[in-house]
């Protein structure tokens, strides 16, 4: 009887151990890498405005095995544009151009997605500012080969000395 119980117990243990499947967990094939730009803050003065960029970071998706960049990297950060003129500025757009160490543009290669800074701009009154975020792509070559020397900011704006007048028409309803 005791031998039978031991035999049944061993059969159950072997059966349970034999039924468990060894699950292998694979390492992720892609990983997100975030790099800070140095310096992380930049300022420059234009003819009618003052621009501040801050918290600049590059996010890239990299293949874990080959360390190759899989998707077009993204540049993120904050932008603040202050109107230093006496006119109202109607900001039409902001674009970024990436330059290498000697000042030549770093082009996007085929297959790269290109996105601009933002398309949601507003008019800025004198001595007022606009604060927003940067969410743009950056060429793979600028991140991969570490050739990025400068970022050129192109601000397209229309100075509008808007004046409003009110007209009163002497009309009556009879």
Residue frames relative to the residue before (quaternion, step in Angstrom):
aa qw qx qy qz dx dy dz
X 1.0000 0.0000 0.0000 0.0000 0.00 0.00 0.00
X 0.6640 0.4900 -0.2985 0.4794 3.55 0.94 -0.90
X 0.6355 0.5213 -0.3246 0.4679 3.59 0.96 -0.77
X 0.6389 0.5245 -0.3223 0.4614 3.59 1.02 -0.76
X 0.6571 0.5008 -0.3119 0.4692 3.58 0.95 -0.84
X 0.6418 0.5066 -0.3180 0.4800 3.58 0.95 -0.82
X 0.6501 0.5164 -0.3110 0.4626 3.56 0.97 -0.88
X 0.6601 0.4908 -0.3023 0.4816 3.63 0.94 -0.86
X 0.6399 0.5232 -0.3205 0.4626 3.59 0.98 -0.84
X 0.6704 0.4864 -0.2958 0.4759 3.60 0.91 -0.90
X 0.6343 0.5279 -0.3283 0.4595 3.58 1.01 -0.76
X 0.6579 0.5011 -0.3088 0.4699 3.59 0.99 -0.81
X 0.6509 0.5128 -0.3118 0.4649 3.59 0.95 -0.87
X 0.6687 0.4826 -0.2982 0.4806 3.58 0.89 -0.93
X 0.6452 0.5272 -0.3151 0.4543 3.57 1.01 -0.80
X 0.6776 0.4835 -0.2935 0.4701 3.57 0.93 -0.86
X 0.6727 0.4827 -0.2998 0.4740 3.56 0.96 -0.82
X 0.6539 0.5145 -0.3100 0.4600 3.55 1.05 -0.67
X 0.6801 0.4995 -0.2911 0.4508 3.61 1.09 -0.61
X 0.5938 0.5652 -0.3919 0.4174 3.59 1.09 -0.42
X 0.2705 -0.7571 0.5764 0.1464 3.51 -0.95 0.91
X 0.3880 -0.6918 0.5564 0.2477 3.50 -1.00 0.81
X 0.1664 -0.7998 0.5720 0.0745 3.55 -0.58 1.14
X 0.2189 -0.7672 0.5930 0.1087 3.47 -0.76 1.09
X 0.2096 -0.7551 0.6062 0.1356 3.52 -0.94 0.86
X 0.2992 -0.7613 0.5516 0.1631 3.51 -0.79 1.06
X 0.5032 -0.6172 0.5073 0.3293 3.51 -1.14 0.63
X 0.5793 -0.5836 0.4110 0.3936 3.60 -1.01 0.61
X 0.4513 -0.7072 0.4813 0.2541 3.53 -1.00 0.86
X 0.7729 0.1907 -0.1145 0.5943 3.55 1.23 -0.50
X 0.0800 -0.7879 0.6081 0.0549 3.53 -1.16 0.57
X 0.4240 -0.6815 0.5407 0.2518 3.53 -1.23 0.60
X 0.0782 -0.7797 0.6208 0.0231 3.54 -0.90 0.97
X 0.1206 -0.7837 0.6074 0.0477 3.57 -0.89 0.97
X 0.0512 -0.7883 0.6132 -0.0057 3.54 -0.86 1.05
X 0.3633 -0.7136 0.5573 0.2195 3.56 -1.03 0.80
X 0.3900 -0.6761 0.5638 0.2700 3.56 -1.10 0.69
X 0.2187 -0.7660 0.5926 0.1194 3.53 -1.08 0.74
X 0.4981 -0.3209 -0.7786 0.2068 1.63 -1.17 2.16
X 0.5408 -0.6421 0.4501 0.3044 3.56 -1.18 0.61
X 0.7424 0.2874 -0.1858 0.5759 3.59 1.28 -0.18
X 0.0160 0.7906 -0.6112 0.0342 3.56 -0.99 0.87
X 0.1085 -0.7790 0.6164 0.0382 3.55 -1.17 0.71
X 0.1201 0.7751 -0.6197 0.0256 3.53 -1.16 0.58
X 0.3370 -0.7407 0.5569 0.1663 3.52 -1.21 0.67
X 0.2033 -0.7544 0.6159 0.1008 3.51 -0.96 0.99
X 0.7465 -0.3895 0.2877 0.4564 3.53 -1.31 -0.17
X 0.8274 0.1670 -0.0537 0.5335 3.59 0.93 -0.87
X 0.7769 0.2799 -0.1434 0.5455 3.57 1.24 0.03
X 0.2639 -0.7105 0.6282 0.1760 3.51 -1.38 0.26
X 0.1173 -0.8141 0.5679 0.0306 3.61 -0.69 1.07
X 0.0780 -0.7686 0.6344 0.0280 3.55 -1.00 0.93
X 0.1092 -0.7612 0.6372 0.0512 3.55 -0.95 0.96
X 0.0352 0.8233 -0.5646 0.0465 3.58 -0.91 0.82
X 0.8278 0.2311 -0.1835 0.4770 3.52 -1.34 0.38
X 0.2093 0.8183 -0.5063 0.1741 3.58 1.00 0.88
X 0.0656 0.7939 -0.5957 0.1033 3.55 -0.77 1.14
X 0.2517 -0.7305 0.6132 0.1645 3.53 -1.23 0.58
X 0.1365 -0.7722 0.6183 0.0532 3.55 -0.87 1.04
X 0.0184 0.8045 -0.5914 0.0518 3.57 -0.79 1.03
X 0.3014 -0.7064 0.6112 0.1914 3.54 -1.19 0.71
X 0.0678 -0.8264 0.5578 -0.0356 3.56 -0.59 1.21
X 0.4656 -0.6355 0.5355 0.3043 3.56 -1.12 0.73
X 0.4822 -0.7110 0.4322 0.2741 3.59 -0.73 1.09
X 0.7024 0.4774 -0.2793 0.4479 3.58 0.93 -0.82
X 0.8097 0.3035 -0.1470 0.4803 3.58 0.67 -1.09
X 0.3355 -0.7645 0.4734 0.2809 3.60 1.30 -0.34
X 0.4108 0.6863 -0.4811 0.3588 3.59 1.21 0.54
X 0.4792 -0.6434 0.5108 0.3090 3.57 -1.11 0.69
X 0.3155 -0.7919 0.5047 0.1365 3.56 -0.68 1.19
X 0.7938 0.1565 -0.0602 0.5846 3.60 0.93 -0.91
X 0.6438 -0.5027 0.4001 0.4157 3.53 -1.29 0.33
X 0.4282 -0.7135 0.4883 0.2629 3.63 -0.70 1.02
X 0.2843 -0.7549 0.5707 0.1535 3.55 -1.23 0.55
X 0.2626 -0.7240 0.6197 0.1514 3.51 -1.14 0.79
X 0.0034 0.7958 -0.6051 0.0252 3.57 -0.83 0.97
X 0.2516 0.7502 -0.5853 0.1767 3.52 -1.24 0.49
X 0.5268 -0.6072 0.4894 0.3381 3.53 -1.30 -0.35
X 0.1173 -0.7707 0.6227 0.0672 3.55 -1.18 0.64
X 0.0376 -0.7670 0.6405 0.0018 3.52 -1.09 0.83
X 0.0765 -0.7868 0.6124 0.0057 3.56 -0.73 1.13
X 0.1117 -0.7901 0.6021 0.0255 3.55 -0.74 1.14
X 0.3641 -0.7218 0.5522 0.2038 3.55 -0.89 1.01
X 0.1007 -0.8152 0.5697 0.0275 3.59 -0.56 1.17
X 0.5715 0.5892 -0.3853 0.4217 3.60 1.26 0.10
X 0.5594 -0.5887 0.4583 0.3613 3.55 -1.34 -0.04
X 0.6325 0.5187 -0.3164 0.4805 3.56 1.33 -0.08
X 0.5164 -0.5713 0.5163 0.3747 3.52 -1.31 0.24
X 0.2254 -0.7726 0.5790 0.1304 3.59 -0.88 0.90
X 0.1754 -0.7530 0.6281 0.0881 3.53 -0.88 1.03
X 0.2116 -0.7986 0.5534 0.1056 3.58 -0.15 1.29
X 0.2404 -0.7966 0.5453 0.1017 3.57 -0.70 1.12
X 0.7821 -0.2261 0.1645 0.5569 3.58 1.08 -0.62
X 0.1850 -0.7406 0.6343 0.1223 3.51 -1.33 0.37
X 0.0196 -0.7847 0.6196 0.0023 3.56 -0.89 0.94
X 0.2864 -0.7367 0.5880 0.1718 3.53 -1.26 0.44
X 0.0971 -0.7582 0.6417 0.0620 3.54 -1.07 0.79
X 0.2713 -0.7830 0.5472 0.1179 3.54 -0.84 1.04
X 0.1189 -0.8107 0.5732 0.0104 3.55 -0.77 1.13
X 0.4438 -0.6856 0.5058 0.2780 3.57 -1.11 0.68
X 0.7941 -0.3389 0.2282 0.4499 3.57 -1.32 -0.13
X 0.7496 0.3770 -0.2121 0.5009 3.61 1.06 -0.73
X 0.6316 -0.5841 0.3169 0.3994 3.61 1.26 0.18
X 0.5084 0.6257 -0.4399 0.3956 3.61 1.23 0.21
X 0.5394 -0.6329 0.4440 0.3337 3.60 -1.02 0.77
X 0.3007 -0.7088 0.6081 0.1933 3.56 -1.11 0.77
X 0.2532 -0.8133 0.5027 0.1474 3.60 -0.35 1.19
X 0.4897 -0.5795 0.5489 0.3508 3.51 -1.35 0.33
X 0.3391 -0.7306 0.5543 0.2096 3.59 -0.99 0.79
X 0.6493 -0.4941 0.3763 0.4390 3.56 -1.22 0.28
X 0.7227 0.3748 -0.3102 0.4910 3.54 -0.94 0.90
X 0.5901 0.5464 -0.3745 0.4615 3.59 1.21 -0.34
X 0.3401 -0.6965 0.5887 0.2294 3.55 -1.09 0.72
X 0.1855 -0.7833 0.5864 0.0905 3.55 -0.97 0.88
X 0.0860 0.7737 -0.6249 0.0594 3.57 -0.84 0.99
X 0.4441 -0.6991 0.5066 0.2397 3.52 -1.10 0.80
X 0.7237 -0.4311 0.3088 0.4417 3.55 -1.30 0.04
X 0.7452 -0.2936 0.2463 0.5457 3.57 0.59 -1.10
X 0.2639 -0.7555 0.5697 0.1872 3.54 -1.17 0.44
X 0.6054 0.5546 -0.3506 0.4506 3.58 1.27 0.10
X 0.1826 0.7879 -0.5596 0.1808 3.53 0.11 1.28
X 0.1993 -0.7771 0.5862 0.1126 3.52 -1.22 0.37
X 0.5887 -0.5320 0.4440 0.4162 3.51 -1.29 0.02
X 0.2025 -0.7734 0.5934 0.0937 3.54 -1.07 0.80
X 0.3592 -0.7376 0.5379 0.1938 3.54 -0.73 1.10
X 0.6614 -0.5020 0.3610 0.4246 3.61 -1.19 0.40
X 0.8466 0.1270 -0.1588 0.4919 3.54 -1.06 0.97
X 0.5797 0.5284 -0.3916 0.4810 3.61 1.24 0.32
X 0.2435 -0.7819 0.5539 0.1503 3.56 -1.23 0.24
X 0.3024 -0.6926 0.6239 0.1988 3.48 -1.42 0.28
X 0.0811 -0.7838 0.6145 0.0400 3.58 -0.90 0.91
X 0.1182 0.7889 -0.5915 0.1175 3.54 -0.90 0.96
X 0.4943 -0.6422 0.4900 0.3211 3.52 -1.29 -0.23
X 0.3613 -0.6867 0.5882 0.2279 3.51 -1.29 0.52
X 0.1152 0.7497 -0.6450 0.0933 3.53 -0.94 0.96
X 0.2600 0.7714 -0.5206 0.2578 3.55 0.17 1.33
X 0.4820 -0.6365 0.5035 0.3302 3.55 -1.24 0.29
X 0.1948 -0.7436 0.6295 0.1130 3.53 -1.31 0.45
X 0.5532 -0.6299 0.4076 0.3620 3.65 -0.88 0.79
X 0.5806 -0.5964 0.4321 0.3471 3.57 -1.09 0.75
X 0.6326 0.5559 -0.3326 0.4245 3.57 1.00 -0.83
X 0.6326 0.5402 -0.3400 0.4387 3.62 1.04 -0.68
X 0.7110 0.4212 -0.2484 0.5053 3.58 1.10 -0.68
X 0.6950 0.5166 -0.2713 0.4200 3.56 0.85 -1.04
X 0.7923 0.3097 -0.1485 0.5043 3.54 0.76 -1.06
X 0.3548 -0.7711 0.4582 0.2638 3.57 1.33 -0.01
X 0.3331 0.7576 -0.4877 0.2780 3.54 0.99 0.91
X 0.4507 0.7125 -0.4523 0.2909 3.60 1.23 -0.17
X 0.1015 -0.8090 0.5785 0.0230 3.54 -0.69 1.14
X 0.7979 -0.0221 0.0695 0.5983 3.55 1.01 -0.90
X 0.2129 -0.7070 0.6492 0.1827 3.50 -1.36 0.31
X 0.1975 -0.7786 0.5882 0.0936 3.55 -0.73 1.11
X 0.2124 -0.7791 0.5824 0.0933 3.56 -0.84 1.04
X 0.1231 -0.7757 0.6172 0.0478 3.54 -0.84 1.03
X 0.0733 -0.7880 0.6112 0.0045 3.56 -0.58 1.19
X 0.1447 -0.7753 0.6121 0.0579 3.56 -0.70 1.13
X 0.1290 0.8030 -0.5663 0.1333 3.56 -0.62 1.12
X 0.2619 -0.7203 0.6183 0.1743 3.52 -1.34 0.37
X 0.2758 -0.7408 0.5798 0.1974 3.61 -0.66 1.03
X 0.0366 -0.8252 0.5634 -0.0197 3.55 -0.64 1.07
X 0.1568 -0.7747 0.6057 0.0918 3.56 -0.40 1.17
X 0.0494 -0.8413 0.5382 -0.0138 3.56 0.43 1.25
X 0.0326 -0.7583 0.6511 0.0109 3.50 -1.04 0.87
X 0.1840 -0.7905 0.5775 0.0881 3.53 -0.91 0.89
X 0.1015 -0.7731 0.6243 0.0465 3.50 -1.06 0.82
X 0.2545 -0.7437 0.5980 0.1569 3.51 -1.18 0.61
X 0.1414 -0.7809 0.6052 0.0629 3.53 -0.85 0.99
X 0.1630 -0.7720 0.6081 0.0879 3.54 -0.99 0.84
X 0.1807 -0.7843 0.5875 0.0845 3.54 -0.70 1.10
X 0.3559 -0.7487 0.5182 0.2104 3.58 -0.78 0.98
X 0.2457 0.7696 -0.5447 0.2251 3.56 0.32 1.24
X 0.1450 -0.7715 0.6147 0.0772 3.52 -1.18 0.65
X 0.3134 -0.6988 0.6013 0.2278 3.50 -1.23 0.50
X 0.0648 -0.8164 0.5736 0.0137 3.57 -0.66 1.07
